[in-house]
Every structure is written in structure tokens, then in C-alpha cells.
Amino acid sequence: MPALGMAQDSGILVSWSKQPGDAIAVGDALFEVETDKATMEVDAQHSGFLTNVVANAGDEVPVGQVIAVIAEAPNAVAPQEVSQDDALPEGQAVIMPALGMTQDTGLLVNWLKQPGEAVRADDILFEVETDKSTMEVTAGFDGFVAALLAQAGEDVPVGHNVAIISLAKPDAPVQRSNRAVTYEVAPLAPAVVTSDQPKSAKKAVAVPNSGRILASPKARRLAHERGLDLQQLVQAGHVQPFHMSDVDVLEGMVSSTVATFAATALRRLTAQVRAEQFSEIMSLVSAQPTGREAGAVVAGLAAGAWEQGQQDIVIAYRQFATTQQFTNPHHIGLGKARADDEGAPAQLLIYDLRNSAITSIENCADGLPTLTLLSQGDFLGLTLECRNDHMSADAALSFLTEFAGRMEQPLRHLL
């Protein structure tokens, strides 16, 4: 019977999810246990067969008491605990606590009270180390330390007695090692287990609202070594307690998030060129009665720079509230391309803000590579923004360099 915390003395076995003789795999749901805080599902920590079931649904079982055994064979017998010295003082037993259902043992670091010493319930009795931290454990009862049943430095199974607190001062307080407890094999007939609830797969369970994440020590250690935060599994709605396989799932989630972030991260390049020759070309275009448009000139220069004009391209040209679309404007004479309405998706968006009051721009990409033109006195400011998965760093640099050269010397476009 697992413990959710130091103050839990027992748990009510709500139902079994496996039956005696069933094959068990690590992570399989074994049973549900109800405490004063929640009803939780307990998973198998080992593979084998469920044997020696000695508790039925509805039984209230003390923490640490064996309720079943996962054995290598379906007909195995259970080990029984035998003490080398059964002459223990009477009193209240203090058990090795668990911070979570998946903690198997605790390392007793240090005793802060000695045999025969008087204690109060809130006095610190000993320190225990888990995979996450070292914590202090209180006596839990008023009285005297009648027995210490483990020594500093020993690993003690969760739920095992580590001390006895008696009402009266003991005449001969006991102090011994946990290693004094041995085990012998004795037959134990399986009990008949009945349950109104059918077998079920692992499902979401209620977790006490304490902020603590339930995970096995190995899972915590592995997550720490890989720099992973188990809280992300909680936020994603994964079932607690977490095991080794959940850490692999978390690593996949993080890798996917990192890859997505890297792909969608915005790349921004800027350039500045002299505006003199481009302004002259635009003046000539504006003087033409028909057949030439300012958008066609800019789109043509951009299309020529796109992969040096070797690929087909659809360009959306936006000036103020008007958007025009040009398909392969570099295949026609400079400025002669006509806007089309075929609706093909654009591969490049151009914002022409030369006649606006805007002097700089950032994060203006509209879901595709965006090229912005700004007036900066005798110069033109060029800004290219794109996501990493739109254009590589080399492609973006090559495109903006080529486009800047064509804007500064438009005659290059005709060569």
C-alpha cells in the first residue's frame, strides 16, 4: 500500500484492475487507492505475474503493508518479513514516509533524537533523502523514543517501521539496524478478489492539489539529466505518476517544440541603397500613358533577383490599401507586366511604403517572405523578413543582395 505523504497511515483499496495470475508489464494499472485527498491509480513498477493477493476492494490497508506480489511465475509464494528480535517496546510506530506513490525507499540521513529521549509530535525525529531533496520527518506523536529500527545511511523501504514512540519512558530503549530484518519464503494462498469495476486501461487520475508531481525516482533523475521539466507533461494532460517512458514522450515533445520554434523563427535582413537611378526609372514609368505600372517595375526587379530569375514566382505588391498580383513579371520587359487575378498563392509580398511617413519597420511578415521599401532621404531602405522554413539564411542573403543591386542600378535588370 503506497503513501502519498508523511501523514497518510492507510489507504482504501477501491478496486483491482488486474486479477490473480494476470501477466503484468511495467506501467500497467494495478489498483485504485483512496486517501483523504484523492482517488489515485497505482501502476506496476515491475513485470511478472500478479500473485498472493491478500486485500479485497473496500479494505482499508495500512501504508507499507503488502497487498500482493508481482512474481516471476503465476504460482510463486510471497516472502514474509521475520525480525531477528521481536521483543520491541509497545507504542506508536513511525514509518518511512513517501513523497509520492512511486518512491520505493528512503535514505535515512540522520537521527535528530536519541533512544529514550522525550519528543513532542512536531519535533523533528530524522532526515530522509529522496531522489529530489532531503526532508525532515517529525515524530508525529508525543512521548519517548522507545526504539530506533534503522541506522543513518541505510535505505529503508517505504512504509517500514523506523521508530517506536511510547507513552512511558522505556526502561531499555532499542536501537538496531534495518539490516536486522530478514526474509524467509513461506506459502501464502491467494485470496479471492472481487470487484464491481471492469478491467480498464490506464486513465487520468485525481492528483492532490499540492503542486508536487508524482514520478518515479528514475524518471525524475532521467528528466533532470536531460534538462527536462516534468511540469510540461502535467500541462499537456499526461497521466501521473510519470515513469521512464513518459520522459521519452516529454523529450519528443520538447524536440518538436524546439524544431517548430526554429522553423517559425523570424529572419530579418536590411539594406540601404542610393535612390537616384531607381527614381529616374520610376519617373519614366509614370510618364508613360499606358502599359507600365510602378508595381510592375518593383515586382519585376524582385522577380529577377528571386533565384536570379531562374524560377517561376508570383508576387503580391501592396501600396497603401491596394494589392496587385504579378506572375513572372521578370519574363516581360521591365514594367510591362500586367496585374493578374488568377488567385495563385503568392510566394513574396512587397510593401511599397516609399510615399508614407513610416521610416522603419519590423515584424511585418504576413505569413510569407515580405520585402518592404522605405524612403530614407537620398536612399532607399530595404527590409526582408521571412521565417526560417521559408528561406535559408544563404537564400535570404543572396536574394536581398541581388535585389538591392537591381534597385540601385535598374539597368542591371536588362542585362
C-alpha positions as a LaTeX table, in Angstrom:
\begin{tabular}{lrrr}
\hline
Residue & $x$ (\AA) & $y$ (\AA) & $z$ (\AA) \\
\hline
Met1 & 0.00 & 0.00 & 0.00 \\
Pro2 & 1.66 & 3.23 & $-1.14$ \\
Ala3 & 1.79 & 6.51 & 0.72 \\
Leu4 & 1.05 & 9.86 & $-0.86$ \\
Gly5 & 2.60 & 11.74 & 2.03 \\
Met6 & 4.00 & 11.50 & 5.51 \\
Ala7 & 0.64 & 11.93 & 7.23 \\
Gln8 & $-1.09$ & 9.06 & 5.47 \\
Asp9 & $-1.48$ & 5.99 & 7.70 \\
Ser10 & $-3.68$ & 3.87 & 5.45 \\
Gly11 & $-5.46$ & 3.73 & 2.11 \\
Ile12 & $-8.77$ & 2.24 & 0.99 \\
Leu13 & $-8.34$ & $-0.22$ & $-1.86$ \\
Val14 & $-11.12$ & 0.86 & $-4.22$ \\
Ser15 & $-10.72$ & $-1.74$ & $-6.97$ \\
Trp16 & $-8.28$ & $-4.08$ & $-8.68$ \\
Ser17 & $-7.50$ & $-3.51$ & $-12.35$ \\
Lys18 & $-5.73$ & $-6.89$ & $-12.64$ \\
Gln19 & $-6.71$ & $-10.31$ & $-11.36$ \\
Pro20 & $-4.55$ & $-13.01$ & $-9.68$ \\
Gly21 & $-2.45$ & $-14.79$ & $-12.27$ \\
Asp22 & $-2.61$ & $-11.97$ & $-14.81$ \\
Ala23 & 0.60 & $-11.08$ & $-16.64$ \\
Ile24 & 1.85 & $-7.64$ & $-15.60$ \\
Ala25 & 4.03 & $-5.16$ & $-17.50$ \\
Val26 & 5.76 & $-2.11$ & $-16.10$ \\
Gly27 & 3.32 & 0.79 & $-16.13$ \\
Asp28 & 0.16 & $-1.35$ & $-16.09$ \\
Ala29 & $-2.59$ & $-0.06$ & $-13.80$ \\
Leu30 & $-2.83$ & $-2.43$ & $-10.82$ \\
Phe31 & $-5.40$ & $-0.95$ & $-8.49$ \\
Glu32 & $-7.05$ & 2.25 & $-7.28$ \\
Val33 & $-6.48$ & 3.56 & $-3.78$ \\
Glu34 & $-8.49$ & 6.22 & $-1.96$ \\
Thr35 & $-6.95$ & 8.57 & 0.59 \\
Asp36 & $-8.38$ & 11.55 & 2.38 \\
Lys37 & $-7.29$ & 13.74 & $-0.56$ \\
Ala38 & $-7.98$ & 11.83 & $-3.74$ \\
Thr39 & $-8.51$ & 8.54 & $-5.51$ \\
Met40 & $-5.44$ & 7.54 & $-7.45$ \\
Glu41 & $-4.40$ & 4.73 & $-9.75$ \\
Val42 & $-1.28$ & 2.72 & $-8.83$ \\
Asp43 & 0.95 & 1.37 & $-11.59$ \\
Ala44 & 3.18 & $-1.69$ & $-11.61$ \\
Gln45 & 6.88 & $-0.95$ & $-11.15$ \\
His46 & 7.94 & $-4.45$ & $-12.26$ \\
Ser47 & 6.95 & $-7.06$ & $-14.84$ \\
Gly48 & 5.75 & $-10.55$ & $-13.96$ \\
Phe49 & 2.54 & $-12.14$ & $-12.71$ \\
Leu50 & 0.11 & $-10.90$ & $-10.05$ \\
Thr51 & 0.14 & $-13.35$ & $-7.14$ \\
Asn52 & $-0.54$ & $-13.55$ & $-3.40$ \\
Val53 & $-3.38$ & $-11.01$ & $-3.44$ \\
Val54 & $-4.43$ & $-10.56$ & 0.20 \\
Ala55 & $-6.64$ & $-7.45$ & 0.07 \\
Asn56 & $-10.09$ & $-7.01$ & $-1.43$ \\
Ala57 & $-11.84$ & $-3.98$ & $-2.85$ \\
Gly58 & $-13.13$ & $-1.89$ & 0.05 \\
Asp59 & $-10.41$ & $-2.96$ & 2.51 \\
Glu60 & $-8.59$ & $-0.26$ & 4.44 \\
Val61 & $-4.92$ & $-1.22$ & 4.39 \\
Pro62 & $-2.10$ & 0.31 & 6.46 \\
Val63 & 0.60 & 2.08 & 4.45 \\
Gly64 & 3.50 & $-0.23$ & 3.71 \\
Gln65 & 1.55 & $-3.46$ & 4.14 \\
Val66 & 1.96 & $-5.95$ & 1.32 \\
Ile67 & $-1.30$ & $-6.46$ & $-0.56$ \\
Ala68 & 0.04 & $-8.52$ & $-3.47$ \\
Val69 & 3.23 & $-9.77$ & $-5.07$ \\
Ile70 & 4.46 & $-9.45$ & $-8.66$ \\
Ala71 & 6.34 & $-12.70$ & $-9.14$ \\
Glu72 & 8.26 & $-14.37$ & $-11.93$ \\
Ala73 & 5.72 & $-17.20$ & $-12.08$ \\
Pro74 & 1.93 & $-17.26$ & $-11.61$ \\
Asn75 & 2.16 & $-19.74$ & $-8.69$ \\
Ala76 & 5.00 & $-18.10$ & $-6.73$ \\
Val77 & 4.81 & $-17.66$ & $-2.96$ \\
Ala78 & 5.35 & $-14.41$ & $-1.08$ \\
Pro79 & 8.30 & $-13.52$ & 1.15 \\
Gln80 & 7.40 & $-12.88$ & 4.79 \\
Glu81 & 9.23 & $-10.43$ & 6.98 \\
Val82 & 10.86 & $-12.00$ & 10.02 \\
Ser83 & 12.58 & $-10.00$ & 12.71 \\
Gln84 & 15.65 & $-11.33$ & 14.47 \\
Asp85 & 14.43 & $-9.69$ & 17.62 \\
Asp86 & 10.68 & $-9.47$ & 18.09 \\
Ala87 & 10.94 & $-8.03$ & 21.61 \\
Leu88 & 10.04 & $-4.46$ & 20.71 \\
Pro89 & 8.54 & $-1.90$ & 23.06 \\
Glu90 & 4.87 & $-1.07$ & 22.79 \\
Gly91 & 3.93 & 2.25 & 21.28 \\
Gln92 & 3.13 & 4.15 & 18.07 \\
Ala93 & 5.15 & 3.12 & 15.04 \\
Val94 & 6.80 & 5.77 & 12.85 \\
Ile95 & 7.15 & 4.60 & 9.25 \\
Met96 & 9.47 & 5.59 & 6.42 \\
Pro97 & 7.34 & 8.18 & 4.57 \\
Ala98 & 6.88 & 8.59 & 0.83 \\
Leu99 & 6.68 & 11.85 & $-1.05$ \\
Gly100 & 4.81 & 10.10 & $-3.84$ \\
Met101 & 3.37 & 6.80 & $-4.91$ \\
Thr102 & 6.39 & 5.83 & $-6.96$ \\
Gln103 & 9.02 & 6.19 & $-4.22$ \\
Asp104 & 10.22 & 2.74 & $-3.14$ \\
Thr105 & 12.76 & 3.58 & $-0.44$ \\
Gly106 & 14.15 & 6.47 & 1.52 \\
Leu107 & 17.74 & 7.01 & 2.67 \\
Leu108 & 17.81 & 7.70 & 6.39 \\
Val109 & 20.35 & 10.52 & 6.61 \\
Asn110 & 20.44 & 11.34 & 10.30 \\
Trp111 & 18.61 & 10.80 & 13.61 \\
Leu112 & 17.89 & 14.02 & 15.50 \\
Lys113 & 16.54 & 12.26 & 18.59 \\
Gln114 & 18.18 & 9.51 & 20.62 \\
Pro115 & 16.72 & 6.36 & 22.23 \\
Gly116 & 14.91 & 7.20 & 25.46 \\
Glu117 & 14.67 & 10.92 & 24.67 \\
Ala118 & 11.34 & 12.71 & 25.15 \\
Val119 & 9.69 & 14.04 & 21.98 \\
Arg120 & 6.68 & 16.05 & 21.00 \\
Ala121 & 4.57 & 15.32 & 17.93 \\
Asp122 & 6.04 & 18.22 & 15.94 \\
Asp123 & 9.66 & 17.57 & 16.94 \\
Ile124 & 11.95 & 16.60 & 14.06 \\
Leu125 & 12.82 & 12.94 & 14.50 \\
Phe126 & 15.04 & 12.23 & 11.48 \\
Glu127 & 16.05 & 13.37 & 7.99 \\
Val128 & 15.33 & 11.32 & 4.88 \\
Glu129 & 16.80 & 11.76 & 1.41 \\
Thr130 & 14.80 & 11.09 & $-1.76$ \\
Asp131 & 15.75 & 11.46 & $-5.40$ \\
Lys132 & 14.72 & 15.12 & $-5.24$ \\
Ser133 & 15.67 & 16.52 & $-1.86$ \\
Thr134 & 16.42 & 15.92 & 1.80 \\
Met135 & 13.44 & 16.47 & 4.08 \\
Glu136 & 12.78 & 16.44 & 7.82 \\
Val137 & 10.31 & 14.00 & 9.36 \\
Thr138 & 8.51 & 14.77 & 12.60 \\
Ala139 & 7.76 & 12.25 & 15.33 \\
Gly140 & 4.01 & 12.51 & 14.87 \\
Phe141 & 3.29 & 11.55 & 18.50 \\
Asp142 & 4.05 & 12.85 & 21.98 \\
Gly143 & 6.08 & 10.50 & 24.18 \\
Phe144 & 9.52 & 8.91 & 24.29 \\
Val145 & 11.76 & 7.34 & 21.68 \\
Ala146 & 11.38 & 3.68 & 22.63 \\
Ala147 & 13.09 & 2.21 & 19.56 \\
Leu148 & 15.11 & 3.26 & 16.54 \\
Leu149 & 14.88 & 0.50 & 13.93 \\
Ala150 & 17.31 & 1.78 & 11.29 \\
Gln151 & 20.68 & 3.45 & 11.22 \\
Ala152 & 21.88 & 6.55 & 9.42 \\
Gly153 & 22.97 & 5.71 & 5.88 \\
Glu154 & 20.52 & 2.83 & 5.41 \\
Asp155 & 17.89 & 2.60 & 2.68 \\
Val156 & 14.55 & 1.74 & 4.25 \\
Pro157 & 11.53 & 0.59 & 2.21 \\
Val158 & 8.60 & 2.99 & 2.24 \\
Gly159 & 6.07 & 2.02 & 4.91 \\
His160 & 8.51 & 0.06 & 7.06 \\
Asn161 & 8.78 & 0.96 & 10.72 \\
Val162 & 11.80 & 3.08 & 11.58 \\
Ala163 & 10.96 & 4.07 & 15.15 \\
Ile164 & 8.52 & 3.49 & 18.02 \\
Ile165 & 7.21 & 6.28 & 20.23 \\
Ser166 & 5.91 & 5.10 & 23.63 \\
Leu167 & 3.80 & 6.95 & 26.20 \\
Ala168 & 6.03 & 5.96 & 29.10 \\
Lys169 & 9.79 & 6.35 & 29.24 \\
Pro170 & 11.27 & 2.99 & 28.26 \\
Asp171 & 13.48 & 1.10 & 30.70 \\
Ala172 & 15.54 & $-0.41$ & 27.88 \\
Pro173 & 15.17 & 1.55 & 24.61 \\
Val174 & 16.05 & $-0.41$ & 21.47 \\
Gln175 & 18.41 & 0.68 & 18.72 \\
Arg176 & 19.20 & $-1.59$ & 15.79 \\
Ser177 & 19.86 & $-1.69$ & 12.07 \\
Asn178 & 17.23 & $-2.16$ & 9.40 \\
Arg179 & 19.52 & $-4.92$ & 8.12 \\
Ala180 & 18.46 & $-6.97$ & 11.16 \\
Val181 & 15.24 & $-7.65$ & 9.27 \\
Thr182 & 15.49 & $-10.74$ & 7.06 \\
Tyr183 & 13.04 & $-12.57$ & 4.82 \\
Glu184 & 12.02 & $-16.17$ & 4.50 \\
Val185 & 9.77 & $-17.75$ & 1.91 \\
Ala186 & 6.52 & $-19.23$ & 3.09 \\
Pro187 & 3.42 & $-20.34$ & 1.15 \\
Leu188 & 0.59 & $-17.87$ & 1.03 \\
Ala189 & $-2.66$ & $-18.79$ & $-0.69$ \\
Pro190 & $-4.11$ & $-16.08$ & $-2.90$ \\
Ala191 & $-7.33$ & $-14.54$ & $-1.66$ \\
Val192 & $-10.39$ & $-14.36$ & $-3.90$ \\
Val193 & $-10.66$ & $-10.82$ & $-5.15$ \\
Thr194 & $-13.99$ & $-9.43$ & $-6.31$ \\
Ser195 & $-14.66$ & $-6.09$ & $-7.87$ \\
Asp196 & $-17.67$ & $-4.47$ & $-9.47$ \\
Gln197 & $-15.42$ & $-2.45$ & $-11.75$ \\
Pro198 & $-14.19$ & $-3.97$ & $-15.02$ \\
Lys199 & $-10.55$ & $-4.06$ & $-16.01$ \\
Ser200 & $-9.51$ & $-0.82$ & $-17.61$ \\
Ala201 & $-6.56$ & 0.76 & $-19.25$ \\
Lys202 & $-4.53$ & 3.49 & $-17.64$ \\
Lys203 & $-6.64$ & 6.61 & $-17.24$ \\
Ala204 & $-6.39$ & 10.11 & $-15.87$ \\
Val205 & $-6.35$ & 10.21 & $-12.09$ \\
Ala206 & $-7.02$ & 12.87 & $-9.50$ \\
Val207 & $-3.80$ & 14.33 & $-8.13$ \\
Pro208 & $-3.69$ & 16.19 & $-4.82$ \\
Asn209 & $-3.54$ & 19.93 & $-5.40$ \\
Ser210 & $-0.21$ & 20.25 & $-3.61$ \\
Gly211 & 1.88 & 21.26 & $-6.58$ \\
Arg212 & 4.01 & 18.11 & $-6.33$ \\
Ile213 & 4.45 & 16.00 & $-9.42$ \\
Leu214 & 4.16 & 12.23 & $-8.98$ \\
Ala215 & 7.02 & 10.43 & $-10.74$ \\
Ser216 & 9.32 & 7.51 & $-10.13$ \\
Pro217 & 12.83 & 8.28 & $-8.85$ \\
Lys218 & 14.35 & 7.00 & $-12.10$ \\
Ala219 & 12.03 & 9.21 & $-14.16$ \\
Arg220 & 12.92 & 12.26 & $-12.07$ \\
Arg221 & 16.63 & 11.54 & $-12.34$ \\
Leu222 & 16.47 & 10.98 & $-16.10$ \\
Ala223 & 14.43 & 14.15 & $-16.63$ \\
His224 & 16.96 & 16.12 & $-14.58$ \\
Glu225 & 19.89 & 14.66 & $-16.55$ \\
Arg226 & 18.24 & 15.59 & $-19.85$ \\
Gly227 & 17.26 & 19.07 & $-18.66$ \\
Leu228 & 13.54 & 18.36 & $-18.96$ \\
Asp229 & 10.69 & 19.79 & $-16.88$ \\
Leu230 & 8.05 & 17.25 & $-15.86$ \\
Gln231 & 5.62 & 20.14 & $-15.37$ \\
Gln232 & 5.25 & 20.21 & $-19.16$ \\
Leu233 & 3.74 & 16.72 & $-19.02$ \\
Val234 & 1.29 & 17.94 & $-16.38$ \\
Gln235 & 0.31 & 20.91 & $-18.52$ \\
Ala236 & $-0.15$ & 18.62 & $-21.53$ \\
Gly237 & $-2.58$ & 16.46 & $-19.53$ \\
His238 & $-0.46$ & 13.31 & $-19.30$ \\
Val239 & $-1.37$ & 10.79 & $-16.62$ \\
Gln240 & 0.53 & 10.77 & $-13.34$ \\
Pro241 & 2.59 & 9.15 & $-11.90$ \\
Phe242 & 5.26 & 9.51 & $-14.56$ \\
His243 & 7.66 & 6.72 & $-15.49$ \\
Met244 & 10.68 & 6.29 & $-17.77$ \\
Ser245 & 8.52 & 6.03 & $-20.89$ \\
Asp246 & 6.90 & 9.38 & $-20.03$ \\
Val247 & 10.34 & 11.02 & $-20.00$ \\
Asp248 & 10.87 & 9.80 & $-23.58$ \\
Val249 & 7.48 & 11.28 & $-24.51$ \\
Leu250 & 8.48 & 14.58 & $-22.88$ \\
Glu251 & 11.78 & 14.63 & $-24.76$ \\
Gly252 & 9.87 & 14.15 & $-28.02$ \\
Met253 & 7.52 & 17.00 & $-27.09$ \\
Val254 & 10.44 & 19.32 & $-26.35$ \\
Ser255 & 12.28 & 18.34 & $-29.54$ \\
Ser256 & 9.14 & 19.01 & $-31.57$ \\
Thr257 & 8.64 & 22.38 & $-29.86$ \\
Val258 & 12.26 & 23.37 & $-30.48$ \\
Ala259 & 12.01 & 22.31 & $-34.13$ \\
Thr260 & 8.78 & 24.25 & $-34.57$ \\
Phe261 & 10.28 & 27.32 & $-32.93$ \\
Ala262 & 13.38 & 27.09 & $-35.08$ \\
Ala263 & 11.29 & 26.73 & $-38.23$ \\
Thr264 & 8.99 & 29.64 & $-37.42$ \\
Ala265 & 11.63 & 31.99 & $-36.01$ \\
Leu266 & 11.71 & 35.24 & $-37.98$ \\
Arg267 & 14.74 & 36.15 & $-40.04$ \\
Arg268 & 15.26 & 39.89 & $-40.73$ \\
Leu269 & 17.76 & 41.47 & $-43.12$ \\
Thr270 & 18.10 & 45.16 & $-44.01$ \\
Ala271 & 19.91 & 47.08 & $-46.74$ \\
Gln272 & 20.22 & 50.67 & $-47.91$ \\
Val273 & 20.85 & 51.77 & $-51.50$ \\
Arg274 & 21.03 & 55.07 & $-53.36$ \\
Ala275 & 17.65 & 56.03 & $-54.77$ \\
Glu276 & 18.79 & 58.21 & $-57.70$ \\
Gln277 & 18.65 & 55.76 & $-60.63$ \\
Phe278 & 15.53 & 53.98 & $-59.36$ \\
Ser279 & 13.74 & 57.33 & $-59.02$ \\
Glu280 & 14.64 & 58.17 & $-62.60$ \\
Ile281 & 13.23 & 54.87 & $-63.84$ \\
Met282 & 10.03 & 55.41 & $-61.87$ \\
Ser283 & 9.67 & 58.91 & $-63.31$ \\
Leu284 & 9.88 & 57.48 & $-66.81$ \\
Val285 & 7.30 & 54.82 & $-65.96$ \\
Ser286 & 4.89 & 57.37 & $-64.52$ \\
Ala287 & 5.18 & 59.43 & $-67.71$ \\
Gln288 & 4.04 & 56.51 & $-69.88$ \\
Pro289 & 0.36 & 56.83 & $-70.86$ \\
Thr290 & $-0.36$ & 53.08 & $-70.76$ \\
Gly291 & 1.21 & 49.69 & $-70.39$ \\
Arg292 & 3.51 & 50.37 & $-67.47$ \\
Glu293 & 2.84 & 50.36 & $-63.73$ \\
Ala294 & 5.03 & 51.20 & $-60.72$ \\
Gly295 & 4.13 & 47.87 & $-59.15$ \\
Ala296 & 5.22 & 46.01 & $-62.25$ \\
Val297 & 8.66 & 47.66 & $-62.10$ \\
Val298 & 9.28 & 46.77 & $-58.45$ \\
Ala299 & 7.83 & 43.26 & $-58.88$ \\
Gly300 & 9.95 & 42.75 & $-61.98$ \\
Leu301 & 13.16 & 43.72 & $-60.17$ \\
Ala302 & 12.26 & 41.43 & $-57.24$ \\
Ala303 & 11.38 & 38.51 & $-59.53$ \\
Gly304 & 14.69 & 38.91 & $-61.34$ \\
Ala305 & 16.53 & 38.71 & $-58.02$ \\
Trp306 & 14.50 & 35.69 & $-56.84$ \\
Glu307 & 16.80 & 32.74 & $-57.55$ \\
Gln308 & 18.36 & 35.09 & $-60.14$ \\
Gly309 & 15.19 & 34.81 & $-62.21$ \\
Gln310 & 15.52 & 31.08 & $-62.86$ \\
Gln311 & 12.23 & 30.04 & $-61.18$ \\
Asp312 & 8.60 & 30.99 & $-61.67$ \\
Ile313 & 7.27 & 33.30 & $-59.00$ \\
Val314 & 4.02 & 35.02 & $-58.02$ \\
Ile315 & 4.48 & 38.36 & $-56.27$ \\
Ala316 & 1.89 & 40.35 & $-54.33$ \\
Tyr317 & 2.61 & 44.10 & $-54.46$ \\
Arg318 & 0.91 & 46.22 & $-51.82$ \\
Gln319 & 0.83 & 50.01 & $-51.75$ \\
Phe320 & $-1.41$ & 51.57 & $-49.13$ \\
Ala321 & $-4.76$ & 49.72 & $-49.33$ \\
Thr322 & $-4.27$ & 48.38 & $-52.87$ \\
Thr323 & $-2.77$ & 44.98 & $-53.63$ \\
Gln324 & $-1.77$ & 43.78 & $-57.10$ \\
Gln325 & $-0.51$ & 40.36 & $-58.04$ \\
Phe326 & 2.07 & 39.66 & $-60.74$ \\
Thr327 & 3.07 & 36.29 & $-62.15$ \\
Asn328 & 6.60 & 36.05 & $-63.53$ \\
Pro329 & 6.94 & 39.82 & $-64.13$ \\
His330 & 10.64 & 39.34 & $-64.98$ \\
His331 & 9.79 & 37.39 & $-68.16$ \\
Ile332 & 8.36 & 40.55 & $-69.71$ \\
Gly333 & 10.02 & 43.89 & $-70.32$ \\
Leu334 & 10.67 & 46.00 & $-67.23$ \\
Gly335 & 7.38 & 47.48 & $-66.06$ \\
Lys336 & 5.29 & 45.87 & $-68.83$ \\
Ala337 & 3.81 & 43.07 & $-66.72$ \\
Arg338 & 0.10 & 43.35 & $-66.05$ \\
Ala339 & $-1.55$ & 42.52 & $-62.73$ \\
Asp340 & $-3.48$ & 39.25 & $-62.84$ \\
Asp341 & $-6.36$ & 37.88 & $-60.80$ \\
Glu342 & $-5.75$ & 34.17 & $-61.21$ \\
Gly343 & $-5.61$ & 33.71 & $-57.46$ \\
Ala344 & $-2.41$ & 31.64 & $-57.41$ \\
Pro345 & $-0.77$ & 31.84 & $-53.97$ \\
Ala346 & 1.96 & 34.48 & $-53.77$ \\
Gln347 & 5.49 & 33.50 & $-52.82$ \\
Leu348 & 6.63 & 37.01 & $-51.97$ \\
Leu349 & 4.85 & 40.07 & $-50.56$ \\
Ile350 & 6.19 & 43.55 & $-51.28$ \\
Tyr351 & 5.18 & 46.53 & $-49.15$ \\
Asp352 & 5.94 & 49.76 & $-51.00$ \\
Leu353 & 5.94 & 52.43 & $-48.26$ \\
Arg354 & 8.14 & 54.93 & $-50.05$ \\
Asn355 & 5.44 & 57.60 & $-50.04$ \\
Ser356 & 4.39 & 57.05 & $-46.43$ \\
Ala357 & 5.57 & 58.64 & $-43.19$ \\
Ile358 & 6.98 & 55.33 & $-41.94$ \\
Thr359 & 10.77 & 55.37 & $-41.58$ \\
Ser360 & 11.41 & 51.87 & $-40.19$ \\
Ile361 & 9.55 & 48.60 & $-39.87$ \\
Glu362 & 9.92 & 45.30 & $-38.00$ \\
Asn363 & 7.94 & 42.05 & $-37.67$ \\
Cys364 & 5.66 & 42.90 & $-40.55$ \\
Ala365 & 5.83 & 39.49 & $-42.27$ \\
Asp366 & 2.35 & 38.37 & $-43.31$ \\
Gly367 & 2.76 & 34.60 & $-43.43$ \\
Leu368 & 5.24 & 34.63 & $-46.33$ \\
Pro369 & 8.55 & 36.34 & $-47.15$ \\
Thr370 & 7.94 & 40.08 & $-47.01$ \\
Leu371 & 10.03 & 42.78 & $-48.67$ \\
Thr372 & 9.47 & 46.38 & $-47.54$ \\
Leu373 & 10.59 & 49.55 & $-49.34$ \\
Leu374 & 11.07 & 52.78 & $-47.36$ \\
Ser375 & 12.25 & 56.26 & $-48.32$ \\
Gln376 & 15.30 & 57.40 & $-46.32$ \\
Gly377 & 16.32 & 60.75 & $-47.81$ \\
Asp378 & 18.51 & 60.14 & $-50.83$ \\
Phe379 & 18.45 & 56.43 & $-50.08$ \\
Leu380 & 16.01 & 53.56 & $-50.14$ \\
Gly381 & 15.68 & 51.31 & $-47.10$ \\
Leu382 & 15.05 & 47.63 & $-47.91$ \\
Thr383 & 13.88 & 45.14 & $-45.28$ \\
Leu384 & 13.42 & 41.42 & $-45.90$ \\
Glu385 & 11.56 & 39.39 & $-43.27$ \\
Cys386 & 10.93 & 35.67 & $-43.54$ \\
Arg387 & 10.63 & 32.56 & $-41.41$ \\
Asn388 & 13.48 & 30.09 & $-41.31$ \\
Asp389 & 11.37 & 27.49 & $-43.10$ \\
His390 & 10.56 & 29.98 & $-45.89$ \\
Met391 & 14.13 & 30.79 & $-46.88$ \\
Ser392 & 17.51 & 29.63 & $-45.68$ \\
Ala393 & 19.99 & 32.23 & $-44.42$ \\
Asp394 & 22.03 & 31.92 & $-47.62$ \\
Ala395 & 18.96 & 32.23 & $-49.85$ \\
Ala396 & 17.67 & 35.29 & $-47.97$ \\
Leu397 & 21.08 & 36.98 & $-48.10$ \\
Ser398 & 21.50 & 36.20 & $-51.78$ \\
Phe399 & 18.03 & 37.50 & $-52.67$ \\
Leu400 & 18.30 & 40.79 & $-50.76$ \\
Thr401 & 21.82 & 41.42 & $-52.10$ \\
Glu402 & 20.68 & 40.86 & $-55.68$ \\
Phe403 & 17.52 & 42.92 & $-55.25$ \\
Ala404 & 19.44 & 45.81 & $-53.67$ \\
Gly405 & 21.84 & 45.81 & $-56.61$ \\
Arg406 & 18.96 & 45.94 & $-59.11$ \\
Met407 & 17.23 & 48.76 & $-57.20$ \\
Glu408 & 20.40 & 50.84 & $-57.09$ \\
Gln409 & 21.22 & 50.14 & $-60.76$ \\
Pro410 & 17.98 & 49.15 & $-62.52$ \\
Leu411 & 19.78 & 48.75 & $-65.84$ \\
Arg412 & 21.33 & 45.57 & $-64.41$ \\
His413 & 17.89 & 44.04 & $-64.77$ \\
Leu414 & 18.04 & 44.47 & $-68.53$ \\
Leu415 & 21.45 & 42.81 & $-68.91$ \\
\hline
\end{tabular}
